[in-house]
Amino acid sequence: MTPPTRPRRSRVGLTLFVVVLSMLAFEVVDLVLGDRQPPRATPLRMLTAAWDGVAGVWTGGGPLAASGGDTARLAFEPLPYVNYGLKPSFTREGDPLRSTNSIGFRGPDVTVPKPEGVFRIVCLGGSTTYSDAVADDETYPVQLQAMLRQRHPDRNIEVVNAGVPSYTTAESLANLAFRCLELGPDAIVVYHAANDYRPRSYPNFVPSYFHYRKVWDGTLAHRTQSDLPELQGGINSLIQLAPPEEMGNPKKNVERSGVGAYTRNLTSIAGIARAHGVRTVFVTFLIDPDHEWGNPESVAGIAEHNEAMLAVAKRTGALVVDLAGEMQPAGMFHDPVHLNAQGCKVKARVIANGLSKGLFGE
């Protein structure tokens, strides 16, 4: 009689066990290292990304998301000299409606070269110029154009929104030099402060902002933060270096860094504009001191930037619209710096008043 034999273990089962164990090991190592190194394509993340690709959905958490499908959903693209900009002819999903024209700026299409008889105003800034919290027809540049046309029906006035979320004065300087001058502006409106305040809070500050800004390769593979940015909006984790582990005292960091870089960039913007026969309009920055997200240090920092802007305007002969001094913030904000639709309307009215007097001699 043949003795009973022990059943053979499935090699397939053993192989699957080893693979799963390896994936878990990769994940544990990645969690331990955390933000001390760039996120890596661990096996589990690659499988999750592959599943998301097959399912055609975005989970918002797990995948490394360096795939073309996810990148295609970004509202931004890398650009020479300015690092990044808005993707042309692109509509962001969700509410409010936010879209870009064929040259990569928010708003209706712009004719280039500028037609004869058009007085073109280009608005420079970050998300507060882009007007991130409101729909396309509620942005401050759109409302500014409508108000100026109503006040000056004998002039063909056009306002272009060249604001890009997270731009500092460094990006706006390049944006003016390499993109906006081609639009043939007669005047530029500059609204900046908050995004130049952030780099000052880093302890390793350098005036070039190289300690803060990084070069983006156009993918999602080398993000800084541990979780993915919101595909339709957030760009910071792709173009902003992570703060050092030892931040020290942010207030002291801000004091040490000063406003020299901000002052230099504003002076250069005004200088380039003047060299090309373009009027410069500086608008002081408004922050809501009572918002729950705000803090006294930020309010003081913005005030310091506004003082620096006024000094640059006096030295360069730029026109000033003191929005911070003239506009009451109560009920106008979506967050400490982004205005709601009503706030954008009031902002446009204050700026229209200043432009009507300073540019059109009202």
HUHU-V545649 format. One record per residue. RES is the residue in three letters. SS is DSSP state (helix for helix, strand for strand, loop for the rest). PSI is psi as a letter, one per 20 degrees, with the letter a starting at -180 (NA if undefined). D_LAST is the distance of its C-alpha to the last C-alpha in Angstrom with 2 decimals. Layout:
RES | SS | PSI | D_LAST
RES | SS | PSI | D_LAST
This chain:
MET | loop | p | 113.87
THR | loop | p | 110.59
PRO | loop | q | 108.76
PRO | loop | q | 105.32
THR | loop | q | 102.41
ARG | loop | p | 99.17
PRO | loop | p | 96.16
ARG | loop | p | 93.99
ARG | loop | q | 90.50
SER | loop | p | 87.79
ARG | helix | h | 86.24
VAL | helix | g | 83.14
GLY | helix | g | 82.75
LEU | helix | g | 83.31
THR | helix | g | 80.73
LEU | helix | h | 78.11
PHE | helix | g | 78.91
VAL | helix | g | 78.38
VAL | helix | g | 75.07
VAL | helix | g | 73.70
LEU | helix | h | 74.93
SER | helix | g | 73.21
MET | helix | g | 69.89
LEU | helix | h | 70.09
ALA | helix | g | 70.95
PHE | helix | g | 67.84
GLU | helix | g | 65.67
VAL | helix | g | 67.28
VAL | helix | g | 66.74
ASP | helix | h | 63.07
LEU | helix | h | 62.51
VAL | helix | g | 64.20
LEU | helix | h | 62.15
GLY | helix | c | 58.89
ASP | helix | j | 55.74
ARG | helix | i | 57.77
GLN | loop | r | 57.84
PRO | loop | q | 55.81
PRO | loop | p | 56.81
ARG | loop | q | 59.72
ALA | loop | m | 60.90
THR | loop | q | 63.79
PRO | helix | g | 66.13
LEU | helix | h | 65.12
ARG | helix | h | 61.43
MET | helix | g | 62.24
LEU | helix | g | 64.30
THR | helix | g | 61.56
ALA | helix | g | 59.03
ALA | helix | g | 61.51
TRP | helix | g | 62.03
ASP | helix | h | 58.32
GLY | helix | g | 58.08
VAL | helix | g | 60.91
ALA | helix | h | 59.67
GLY | loop | k | 56.13
VAL | loop | r | 54.61
TRP | loop | o | 52.69
THR | loop | h | 54.36
GLY | loop | j | 51.62
GLY | loop | f | 54.12
GLY | loop | g | 57.10
PRO | loop | q | 56.76
LEU | loop | h | 55.84
ALA | loop | l | 53.67
ALA | loop | j | 53.56
SER | loop | q | 54.23
GLY | helix | h | 52.10
GLY | helix | g | 51.69
ASP | helix | h | 50.04
THR | helix | h | 47.92
ALA | helix | h | 46.70
ARG | loop | i | 45.23
LEU | loop | q | 42.98
ALA | loop | j | 39.26
PHE | strand | r | 39.17
GLU | strand | q | 40.80
PRO | strand | q | 41.59
LEU | strand | q | 39.60
PRO | loop | q | 40.30
TYR | loop | g | 38.32
VAL | loop | i | 36.13
ASN | strand | g | 39.30
TYR | strand | r | 38.20
GLY | strand | a | 35.54
LEU | strand | q | 35.14
LYS | loop | p | 37.68
PRO | loop | q | 36.24
SER | loop | l | 36.57
PHE | loop | p | 37.81
THR | strand | p | 37.57
ARG | strand | q | 38.58
GLU | loop | q | 41.12
GLY | loop | a | 40.62
ASP | loop | p | 37.84
PRO | loop | r | 34.84
LEU | loop | p | 34.36
ARG | strand | o | 33.26
SER | strand | r | 33.46
THR | strand | q | 32.53
ASN | loop | a | 31.83
SER | loop | i | 34.00
ILE | loop | j | 32.56
GLY | loop | k | 32.96
PHE | loop | q | 29.53
ARG | strand | p | 28.64
GLY | loop | a | 26.96
PRO | loop | r | 27.32
ASP | loop | q | 28.67
VAL | loop | p | 26.67
THR | loop | p | 27.50
VAL | loop | p | 28.69
PRO | loop | r | 28.18
LYS | loop | p | 24.54
PRO | loop | q | 24.37
GLU | loop | p | 22.86
GLY | loop | i | 19.25
VAL | strand | p | 18.44
PHE | strand | o | 15.67
ARG | strand | p | 17.73
ILE | strand | p | 16.98
VAL | strand | p | 20.26
CYS | strand | p | 20.83
LEU | strand | q | 23.80
GLY | strand | a | 26.06
GLY | loop | b | 29.14
SER | helix | h | 29.98
THR | helix | i | 27.09
THR | helix | g | 24.72
TYR | helix | h | 27.26
SER | loop | m | 27.15
ASP | loop | h | 30.93
ALA | loop | j | 31.57
VAL | loop | r | 29.78
ALA | loop | r | 30.21
ASP | helix | g | 28.50
ASP | helix | j | 26.16
GLU | helix | i | 25.20
THR | loop | q | 24.14
TYR | helix | h | 20.82
PRO | helix | h | 19.80
VAL | helix | g | 20.75
GLN | helix | h | 18.80
LEU | helix | g | 15.71
GLN | helix | g | 16.01
ALA | helix | g | 16.48
MET | helix | g | 13.45
LEU | helix | h | 11.08
ARG | helix | h | 13.10
GLN | helix | h | 12.90
ARG | helix | h | 9.15
HIS | loop | m | 9.09
PRO | loop | i | 12.64
ASP | loop | i | 12.72
ARG | loop | q | 12.72
ASN | strand | n | 15.81
ILE | strand | p | 14.69
GLU | strand | p | 17.69
VAL | strand | p | 18.29
VAL | strand | p | 21.80
ASN | strand | n | 23.65
ALA | loop | j | 25.86
GLY | loop | q | 26.98
VAL | loop | p | 30.76
PRO | loop | p | 32.76
SER | loop | j | 34.31
TYR | loop | p | 32.45
THR | loop | a | 32.18
THR | helix | h | 30.05
ALA | helix | g | 33.13
GLU | helix | h | 32.90
SER | helix | h | 29.13
LEU | helix | g | 29.74
ALA | helix | h | 32.28
ASN | helix | g | 30.24
LEU | helix | g | 27.44
ALA | helix | g | 30.03
PHE | helix | i | 32.30
ARG | helix | g | 30.44
CYS | helix | h | 26.66
LEU | helix | h | 26.43
GLU | helix | i | 28.41
LEU | helix | i | 25.55
GLY | loop | l | 23.49
PRO | loop | q | 20.41
ASP | loop | h | 17.29
ALA | strand | q | 16.43
ILE | strand | q | 18.62
VAL | strand | p | 18.11
VAL | strand | p | 21.21
TYR | strand | o | 22.64
HIS | loop | q | 26.16
ALA | loop | g | 28.71
ALA | helix | g | 31.39
ASN | helix | i | 33.11
ASP | helix | i | 33.32
TYR | helix | h | 34.83
ARG | helix | g | 37.75
PRO | helix | h | 39.34
ARG | helix | h | 39.41
SER | loop | i | 41.79
TYR | loop | q | 44.45
PRO | loop | h | 47.08
ASN | loop | k | 47.43
PHE | loop | p | 43.83
VAL | loop | q | 43.10
PRO | loop | h | 39.69
SER | loop | i | 39.89
TYR | loop | j | 40.08
PHE | loop | i | 43.31
HIS | loop | i | 45.01
TYR | loop | h | 42.75
ARG | strand | q | 41.91
LYS | loop | r | 44.63
VAL | loop | p | 44.87
TRP | loop | p | 45.12
ASP | loop | j | 47.65
GLY | loop | i | 46.26
THR | loop | r | 49.04
LEU | loop | j | 49.68
ALA | loop | h | 52.83
HIS | loop | l | 51.69
ARG | loop | q | 49.53
THR | loop | g | 49.53
GLN | loop | r | 49.74
SER | loop | h | 52.93
ASP | loop | q | 51.52
LEU | loop | q | 49.48
PRO | loop | r | 45.71
GLU | loop | p | 44.29
LEU | loop | h | 44.40
GLN | loop | i | 41.23
GLY | loop | f | 39.10
GLY | loop | p | 40.54
ILE | loop | i | 40.54
ASN | helix | g | 41.14
SER | helix | i | 44.92
LEU | helix | h | 44.84
ILE | helix | j | 42.54
GLN | strand | p | 42.98
LEU | loop | q | 46.13
ALA | loop | q | 47.97
PRO | loop | q | 47.79
PRO | loop | q | 50.90
GLU | loop | h | 53.74
GLU | loop | n | 53.45
MET | loop | i | 49.86
GLY | loop | b | 50.71
ASN | loop | o | 48.22
PRO | helix | h | 44.73
LYS | helix | g | 43.16
LYS | helix | h | 45.08
ASN | helix | g | 44.18
VAL | helix | g | 40.46
GLU | helix | g | 41.03
ARG | helix | h | 43.05
SER | helix | h | 40.66
GLY | loop | a | 37.58
VAL | loop | j | 34.09
GLY | helix | g | 35.00
ALA | helix | g | 34.92
TYR | helix | g | 31.57
THR | helix | g | 30.15
ARG | helix | g | 31.77
ASN | helix | g | 30.42
LEU | helix | g | 26.78
THR | helix | g | 27.26
SER | helix | h | 28.81
ILE | helix | g | 26.07
ALA | helix | h | 23.46
GLY | helix | g | 26.02
ILE | helix | g | 26.72
ALA | helix | g | 23.09
ARG | helix | h | 22.55
ALA | helix | h | 25.83
HIS | loop | j | 24.63
GLY | loop | k | 21.26
VAL | loop | p | 19.41
ARG | strand | q | 16.61
THR | strand | p | 17.83
VAL | strand | o | 16.15
PHE | strand | p | 18.69
VAL | strand | p | 18.75
THR | loop | q | 21.38
PHE | loop | p | 24.17
LEU | loop | p | 25.06
ILE | loop | q | 28.75
ASP | loop | o | 30.51
PRO | loop | i | 32.91
ASP | loop | i | 34.86
HIS | loop | q | 35.71
GLU | loop | h | 39.46
TRP | loop | i | 39.14
GLY | loop | r | 37.13
ASN | loop | q | 38.77
PRO | helix | h | 37.96
GLU | helix | g | 38.43
SER | helix | g | 35.75
VAL | helix | g | 33.26
ALA | helix | h | 34.07
GLY | helix | g | 33.87
ILE | helix | g | 30.39
ALA | helix | h | 29.27
GLU | helix | g | 30.91
HIS | helix | h | 29.03
ASN | helix | h | 25.68
GLU | helix | g | 26.70
ALA | helix | h | 27.73
MET | helix | g | 24.42
LEU | helix | h | 22.55
ALA | helix | g | 25.14
VAL | helix | g | 24.71
ALA | helix | g | 20.93
LYS | helix | h | 21.61
ARG | helix | h | 24.34
THR | helix | i | 22.66
GLY | loop | j | 19.14
ALA | loop | q | 17.72
LEU | strand | q | 14.49
VAL | strand | p | 15.59
VAL | strand | o | 14.84
ASP | loop | m | 17.59
LEU | helix | g | 18.67
ALA | helix | h | 22.11
GLY | helix | h | 20.99
GLU | helix | h | 18.62
MET | loop | p | 20.53
GLN | loop | p | 23.86
PRO | loop | i | 26.41
ALA | loop | p | 28.88
GLY | loop | j | 29.78
MET | loop | i | 27.25
PHE | strand | q | 29.65
HIS | loop | h | 32.33
ASP | loop | a | 33.79
PRO | loop | h | 32.76
VAL | loop | h | 30.02
HIS | loop | p | 29.50
LEU | strand | q | 27.25
ASN | loop | a | 28.42
ALA | helix | g | 26.53
GLN | helix | g | 24.87
GLY | helix | g | 24.01
CYS | helix | h | 22.43
LYS | helix | g | 20.26
VAL | helix | g | 19.10
LYS | helix | g | 18.68
ALA | helix | h | 16.50
ARG | helix | g | 14.28
VAL | helix | g | 14.00
ILE | helix | h | 13.31
ALA | helix | h | 10.72
ASN | helix | g | 8.81
GLY | helix | g | 9.45
LEU | helix | h | 8.77
SER | helix | h | 5.32
LYS | helix | g | 4.72
GLY | helix | h | 7.85
LEU | loop | h | 8.24
PHE | loop | j | 5.65
GLY | loop | k | 3.78
GLU | loop | NA | 0.00
